[in-house]
Amino acid sequence: MVKTALEELAFLIPLLPALAFVITFFFGRKMPSGGAVVPILAIAASFVISLMITLRLLVNPNEVISQSYPWFAVLNIGVLIDPLAAVMLSMVSFVSLLIHIYAVSYMSGDPGEARYFAETSLFTAAMLSLALSDNILQLFVSWELVGFCSYLLIGFWFERPSAAAAAKKAFLTTRIGDVMFLTGIIVLTSDLLKLAGGFQEGTYLLRFDEIFSYIPQLSALHSNIFGFEVSHLTIITLLFFGGAVGKSGQFPLHVWLPDAMEGPTTVSALIHAATMVTAGVYLVARTFPMFIAAPDSLMVVAYLGGFTALFAGTMGIVMNDLKRVLAYSTISQLGYMMLGLGLGSAIGLEAVGISLFHLINHAFFKALLFLCAGSVIHAVGTQDMRELGGVRKVMPVTAATMAIAALALAGFGIPGTSIGTSGFFSKDAIIEAAYLFGENSNNWIPYVFSIAAALLTSIYIFRLIFMTFTGKPRSDYHGHESPAIMTIPLAILAIFSLLFGGLTKTGFMDFLEETFANSFVNLDIGSLAALGRNELVGAAGNESLFVQWLPMIVAIAGLAVAFVIYYLRIIKLGPLASMKNPVYRLLYKRYYQHEIYTEFFSLGIIYGIIALLSQVLDVIIDSIVEGIGILTVGVSEELRRVQTGVVQTYAIVVIAGVSLLIILVKLIMEVL
Amino acid sequence: MIPLIFYLGLAALLFSIGLYGVMTHKNGIRMIMCIELMLNSANLNLVAFSSYTNTLNGQVFAVFSIALAAAEAAVGFAILMAIYRMHDKINLNELKILRW
């Protein structure tokens, strides 16, 4: 009874926010606060349903909700809620709900209030639909919708040229990834059609369980690319990962993320915590059985993730904009998640567990960080940390919650116990898995990346805290604590940032590992890994004290560095932190990536091709348009001669017409 | 009783004569007269069918049609008079004022 009711309700999870979008879009302007109450209620309902499904799955992980309906004859549209999707749905709806409540106050008075709530509501709906897709095509459709909504929201204040440019940049950069993802889907579909011998009635080829059942055959298919024999599975997974790199802001497609700060801060919180960027990680996790049978792809994921974690950290330590520091921290933390997934070649399904664990924890503390930053910006009116300082005195609640979020981001906790912030457990799990991977394959690069990134994380986040909240005000600002409607979501998120990790630690990962091992998909990960010649080394957790303590030591060292430089101000950075120092300049200029991309895309061959293409297109399009014009003039020029002005001609035409009509009627009658 | 086909044949004949007249004559007044002929052939048909089916509808239609034809003729001749006064001719082939 309860079971069927829940399965019926599963469809409502994305539908309710989508409906809220329609309502706020058309009627929001006439409602108080831009109709904010509609999406809040809708998302709250989605959250309740998601939570109920999650709880049911917790009791029995085999009670997966799976419903497929035909869509375009041989494709399907459907709902698949397994532990992975359930956790994602609950997190997305919960964080989005808090952000929506917070935004009622944050956005109040903005002329585009109704538009804001309509767009964020659609954004949430798209993300929820992405999470519960049971086939790769529906996932892609939602994926594109998420991208489109982020475009709208980043460019929310479109009258600002910088916001419009940032929206365009985000859209175009992620588009590179999207094209790769789509290519991957096309390759996968054509391969599956070949293997299955065409579309069969009643089976939906692109459904995840169908795809997974073809993994052994897919990995046996090989193509010759530049003289290398590459398995099709590797090609497909790499293309999928390309999509994830774009959406999740991994190197080299991360450039859009810091610029995405142009939207309202609540949008940044939504993009960075719950929706957009987590989509990439979710995609890799969702298709993880394919990745684990393709070791080369997993290696790419691990290396690129680890590198991004470190690379973004180096830029995070020099930024002066409050939100920009947080943006680089997002890129870096997503790097950790990717790294965690990439380690799957050593730890198997546990990779999904630790990566998603970090994703969820990160969602809480990153949403908190952004909302706190929003609170500061809202009250003080600047986001340049050089002009802030001493905000703690005027905004105690914000300062306290942000400090908690910072501790969670830096991963503070006591190894070997259950005491610690949520970020501590998940990040340490990833770092320890990297160590295990190093021990197993004698490849220590991912481990080094992860440790170095942890140090940088600690430095930049405490630099932010000390520069913003402590010391004396460095400019003439007037602040005040935000109203309760903003501070209550902060407090809730702070509680989750503090406690969620410690409370759910092992249970959470075990739960997620059920995703691909339960009766629904029923995959033997060990044999899939064997396809990719991986040998799983088993679970992490029995490392030496040194391995357990090193991330913590590094985090404390980072805190100490930030404390000495930005709180005590004993060490003056002076020339070291000025544009005269080439290293600093390189970091501050973000490795000149923006310049390089702009130059690359605006000069030389590409520009030439585009110019030529536009010339050709101009000719073609112009001739089409002008041709239509000339044709119309010519035809009418001839047709006007029909009007002779002689009455008798008209009479002949009338009679001929009537005669023809009679003959026609006669013929039709006879046929009938 | 005279069979229906005779009436219809006569009407067809009248109609064809009228049509021939409209096509061949250049004089406006003659053309209007020919049109009258065609109208009357239709009236003949209506009355014939009316008596054939033993109803009155056709005759009523015929009366309406005759009344309309009278009105139309009055208007038509008035227009022709006006044209003649303006252009000093009544030959419709030479009058191309309806033209673009």
Chai-1 contact restraints between the chains, C-beta under 6 A:
chainA,res_idxA,chainB,res_idxB,connection_type,confidence,min_distance_angstrom,max_distance_angstrom,comment,restraint_id
A,R640,B,W100,contact,1.0,0.0,6.0,A-B,restraint_1
A,Q643,B,W100,contact,1.0,0.0,6.0,A-B,restraint_2
A,G645,B,K96,contact,1.0,0.0,6.0,A-B,restraint_3
A,G645,B,L98,contact,1.0,0.0,6.0,A-B,restraint_4
A,G645,B,R99,contact,1.0,0.0,6.0,A-B,restraint_5
A,V647,B,L92,contact,1.0,0.0,6.0,A-B,restraint_6
A,A651,B,V22,contact,1.0,0.0,6.0,A-B,restraint_7
